[in-house]
């Protein structure tokens, strides 16, 4: 009977979730980040309704036009509307950030759980491989993988996801090492629960909060990485709109048409800022050490 309260402690009570949400709502900086992220998500989802021009339509009579009532953010070197291309480009950037992080979680979390829970040679092999990958700068590894796989948005997302996975392996392993010796885990083991059941029911739910925070911050990193790969020609290919490829073109017209670089660059800055502020707010709300 004494094992039952300990096992029940493995699940976060609704009161704790409500307290975390309350702390998050009181954090004005975090709410600002949430608002920025929500704005760009809605922009991407409603792109066909918001864009006032065809993002692929070229016009040699409107080449590099300054912002005006007809072209809110101006036009590019082929006369295409920059605002419409930025709206559709938000889809590529946000999808790249989200899918890349999901790939990193799918690869990193299982290895981290196995390394932290089983220990021994399993931990040694996984940890040494993780350390070897972490020794390579993130962006360099992503560029190398994207170049190997070939230029496309899907390959760029795979490259970014695999490059970010070692961070989740290390984080998950550390959290599991702190959780696996808790009383509720030992109680479940004493009751005869299998390792897989203990990991799924008691260990994994209690290592999720740090993973959620890290995933949110990593989305910002992935968006920058996708823009970098597109800038280098390894991401989404023209004429499909991408903020990184738009910057690549704009670098040739910095003096003649500065709006071609200002607006895509500002969009990348704002969405990355939003995800970073959101991640910091989630960290403060989910960290039990900051309970007041």
C-alpha positions as CSV (number, residue, x, y, z in Angstrom):
1,X,0.0,0.0,0.0
2,X,2.9,2.4,0.7
3,X,3.9,2.1,-3.0
4,X,0.6,3.6,-4.3
5,X,1.1,7.2,-3.3
6,X,4.7,7.1,-4.6
7,X,3.6,5.8,-7.9
8,X,0.8,8.3,-8.2
9,X,3.4,11.1,-7.7
10,X,4.8,10.3,-11.1
11,X,1.9,12.1,-12.8
12,X,1.8,15.9,-12.6
13,X,-1.3,16.9,-10.7
14,X,-3.8,19.3,-12.3
15,X,-3.1,21.9,-9.5
16,X,0.6,22.0,-10.6
17,X,-0.3,22.4,-14.2
18,X,-2.7,25.3,-13.3
19,X,0.0,26.9,-11.2
20,X,2.5,26.7,-14.0
21,X,0.0,28.2,-16.4
22,X,-0.7,31.0,-13.9
23,X,3.0,31.8,-13.6
24,X,3.3,31.8,-17.3
25,X,0.4,34.2,-17.8
26,X,1.9,36.6,-15.2
27,X,5.2,36.7,-17.2
28,X,4.6,39.6,-19.6
29,X,7.8,38.9,-21.5
30,X,6.7,35.3,-22.1
31,X,3.2,36.4,-23.2
32,X,4.9,38.8,-25.6
33,X,6.9,35.8,-27.1
34,X,3.7,33.8,-27.3
35,X,2.0,36.6,-29.1
36,X,4.8,37.0,-31.6
37,X,4.8,33.2,-32.3
38,X,1.0,33.1,-32.6
39,X,1.2,36.1,-35.1
40,X,3.6,34.3,-37.4
41,X,1.7,31.0,-37.1
42,X,-1.5,32.7,-38.1
43,X,0.3,34.4,-40.9
44,X,1.6,31.1,-42.3
45,X,-1.8,29.3,-41.9
46,X,-3.8,32.1,-43.5
47,X,-1.2,32.9,-46.2
48,X,-3.7,32.4,-49.2
49,X,-6.1,34.9,-47.6
50,X,-3.5,37.4,-46.5
51,X,-1.3,37.6,-49.5
52,X,-2.5,40.3,-51.9
53,X,-0.4,39.1,-54.9
54,X,0.7,35.9,-56.4
55,X,4.1,35.2,-54.8
56,X,5.4,33.6,-58.0
57,X,4.1,36.3,-60.5
58,X,6.9,38.2,-62.1
59,X,6.6,41.6,-63.8
60,X,9.3,43.4,-65.6
61,X,7.5,46.7,-65.1
62,X,7.6,46.6,-61.3
63,X,11.2,45.5,-60.7
64,X,12.6,46.6,-57.4
65,X,9.7,49.0,-56.6
66,X,9.8,50.7,-53.2
67,X,7.1,50.0,-50.7
68,X,3.8,51.5,-51.7
69,X,0.0,51.1,-51.4
70,X,0.1,48.5,-54.2
71,X,3.2,46.7,-52.9
72,X,3.3,47.0,-49.1
73,X,6.9,45.8,-48.7
74,X,8.1,46.6,-52.3
75,X,9.1,44.2,-55.0
76,X,12.2,42.1,-55.7
77,X,14.5,41.8,-58.7
78,X,11.9,40.0,-60.8
79,X,9.0,42.3,-59.8
80,X,7.4,39.8,-57.4
81,X,5.6,41.1,-54.3
82,X,7.9,40.8,-51.3
83,X,5.0,40.8,-48.8
84,X,3.3,37.9,-50.4
85,X,6.6,36.0,-50.7
86,X,7.3,36.7,-47.0
87,X,3.9,35.4,-46.0
88,X,4.4,32.2,-47.9
89,X,8.0,32.0,-46.7
90,X,6.7,31.9,-43.1
91,X,5.3,28.5,-43.9
92,X,8.7,27.1,-44.9
93,X,10.5,28.6,-41.9
94,X,8.0,27.5,-39.3
95,X,7.5,24.1,-40.8
96,X,11.3,23.7,-40.9
97,X,11.6,24.7,-37.3
98,X,8.8,22.4,-36.1
99,X,9.6,19.3,-38.2
100,X,13.3,19.6,-37.4
101,X,12.7,19.6,-33.7
102,X,10.3,16.7,-34.0
103,X,13.0,14.7,-35.8
104,X,15.5,15.7,-33.1
105,X,13.1,14.5,-30.4
106,X,12.3,11.3,-32.2
107,X,16.0,10.5,-32.5
108,X,17.4,12.0,-29.3
109,X,14.8,11.1,-26.6
110,X,14.8,7.3,-27.0
111,X,18.6,7.2,-27.0
112,X,18.7,9.5,-24.0
113,X,16.1,7.4,-22.1
114,X,18.1,4.2,-22.8
115,X,21.4,5.7,-21.8
116,X,20.1,7.2,-18.6
117,X,17.9,4.3,-17.5
118,X,20.0,1.2,-18.4
119,X,23.5,2.7,-17.8
120,X,26.5,0.4,-18.2
121,X,27.8,-0.2,-21.7
122,X,24.6,1.2,-23.3
123,X,25.2,4.5,-21.6
124,X,28.9,4.5,-22.6
125,X,28.3,3.8,-26.2
126,X,25.5,6.4,-26.6
127,X,27.3,9.0,-24.6
128,X,30.6,8.7,-26.5
129,X,28.7,8.9,-29.8
130,X,26.8,12.0,-28.6
131,X,30.0,13.7,-27.4
132,X,31.6,13.1,-30.8
133,X,28.6,14.8,-32.5
134,X,28.5,17.6,-30.0
135,X,32.2,18.3,-30.8
136,X,31.1,19.4,-34.3
137,X,29.5,22.9,-34.5
138,X,25.8,22.5,-35.0
139,X,25.6,24.6,-38.2
140,X,28.7,23.0,-39.8
141,X,27.2,19.5,-39.2
142,X,23.8,20.6,-40.6
143,X,25.5,22.1,-43.7
144,X,27.5,18.9,-44.3
145,X,24.5,16.7,-44.0
146,X,22.4,18.9,-46.2
147,X,25.1,19.0,-48.8
148,X,25.3,15.2,-48.7
149,X,21.6,14.7,-48.9
150,X,21.0,17.3,-51.6
151,X,19.3,20.7,-51.7
152,X,15.7,20.6,-50.7
153,X,13.5,21.6,-47.8
154,X,12.9,18.1,-46.7
155,X,16.6,17.2,-46.7
156,X,17.4,20.5,-44.8
157,X,14.9,19.5,-42.1
158,X,16.4,16.1,-41.8
159,X,19.9,17.6,-41.6
160,X,18.9,20.1,-38.9
161,X,16.9,17.5,-36.9
162,X,19.8,15.0,-36.9
163,X,22.3,17.8,-36.0
164,X,20.1,18.9,-33.1
165,X,19.4,15.4,-31.7
166,X,22.6,15.1,-29.6
167,X,21.4,18.0,-27.4
168,X,18.2,16.1,-26.6
169,X,20.2,12.9,-26.0
170,X,22.3,14.6,-23.4
171,X,19.4,16.5,-21.8
172,X,17.2,13.4,-21.6
173,X,20.0,11.3,-20.1
174,X,20.7,13.8,-17.4
175,X,17.0,14.1,-16.5
176,X,16.6,10.3,-16.4
177,X,19.6,9.9,-14.1
178,X,17.9,12.3,-11.7
179,X,14.5,10.6,-11.8
180,X,15.2,6.9,-12.0
181,X,16.1,6.5,-8.4
182,X,13.1,8.3,-7.1
183,X,10.8,6.4,-4.7
184,X,7.9,6.1,-7.2
185,X,10.2,4.4,-9.7
186,X,11.6,2.1,-7.1
187,X,8.1,1.2,-6.0
188,X,7.0,0.4,-9.5
189,X,10.1,-1.8,-10.0
190,X,9.3,-3.6,-6.7
191,X,5.7,-4.2,-7.8
192,X,7.2,-6.1,-10.8
193,X,6.6,-3.5,-13.6
194,X,8.7,-4.0,-16.7
195,X,11.5,-1.6,-17.7
196,X,9.5,-0.5,-20.7
197,X,6.4,0.3,-18.5
198,X,8.5,2.1,-15.9
199,X,10.1,4.3,-18.6
200,X,6.8,5.0,-20.4
201,X,4.6,5.6,-17.3
202,X,6.9,7.0,-14.7
203,X,10.3,8.2,-16.1
204,X,9.3,9.9,-19.4
205,X,6.4,12.0,-18.0
206,X,8.7,13.5,-15.4
207,X,11.5,14.4,-17.9
208,X,9.1,16.1,-20.3
209,X,9.1,19.7,-18.9
210,X,12.8,20.3,-19.6
211,X,12.4,18.7,-23.0
212,X,9.4,21.0,-23.8
213,X,11.5,24.1,-22.9
214,X,14.5,22.8,-24.9
215,X,12.3,22.0,-27.9
216,X,10.8,25.5,-27.9
217,X,14.3,27.2,-27.9
218,X,15.6,24.7,-30.5
219,X,12.8,25.7,-32.9
220,X,14.4,29.2,-33.0
221,X,17.8,27.7,-33.7
222,X,16.3,25.5,-36.4
223,X,14.7,28.5,-38.1
224,X,18.0,30.2,-38.2
225,X,19.6,27.1,-39.6
226,X,17.0,26.7,-42.3
227,X,17.5,30.3,-43.3
228,X,21.2,29.8,-43.4
229,X,20.9,26.6,-45.6
230,X,18.4,28.4,-47.9
231,X,20.8,31.3,-48.1
232,X,23.6,28.9,-49.2
233,X,21.3,27.2,-51.7
234,X,20.9,24.0,-49.7
235,X,17.3,24.6,-48.5
236,X,14.0,25.4,-50.2
237,X,14.8,25.9,-53.9
238,X,13.7,28.9,-56.0
239,X,11.2,30.1,-57.1
240,X,9.6,28.8,-53.9
241,X,9.7,31.7,-51.3
242,X,12.0,31.3,-48.3
243,X,13.3,34.0,-46.0
244,X,16.9,32.7,-46.4
245,X,16.8,32.6,-50.2
246,X,15.2,36.0,-50.2
247,X,18.2,37.3,-48.2
248,X,20.5,35.6,-50.6
249,X,19.1,37.5,-53.5
250,X,18.8,40.7,-51.6
251,X,22.6,40.8,-50.8
252,X,23.1,41.9,-54.4
253,X,20.9,44.9,-54.1
254,X,21.7,46.3,-50.7
255,X,22.1,49.9,-51.9
256,X,19.5,49.9,-54.8
257,X,16.7,48.1,-52.9
258,X,17.4,47.8,-49.2
259,X,13.8,46.8,-48.4
260,X,14.6,43.4,-50.1
261,X,16.8,42.5,-47.2
262,X,15.3,44.5,-44.3
263,X,11.9,42.8,-44.2
264,X,13.0,39.1,-44.5
265,X,15.8,39.8,-42.0
266,X,13.4,41.5,-39.6
267,X,11.0,38.5,-39.9
268,X,13.7,36.1,-39.0
269,X,14.7,38.2,-36.0
270,X,11.2,38.6,-34.7
271,X,10.2,34.9,-34.9
272,X,13.5,33.8,-33.3
273,X,13.0,36.4,-30.6
274,X,9.4,35.1,-30.0
275,X,10.5,31.5,-29.6
276,X,13.3,32.4,-27.3
277,X,11.1,34.5,-25.1
278,X,8.5,31.8,-25.1
279,X,11.1,29.2,-24.1
280,X,12.4,31.3,-21.3
281,X,8.8,31.8,-20.0
282,X,8.1,28.0,-20.1
283,X,11.4,27.4,-18.3
284,X,10.4,29.8,-15.5
285,X,6.9,28.4,-15.3
286,X,7.8,24.7,-15.3
287,X,10.9,24.9,-13.1
288,X,9.8,23.8,-9.6
289,X,12.8,25.4,-8.0
290,X,11.3,28.8,-8.9
291,X,8.0,28.1,-7.0
292,X,7.1,31.0,-4.8
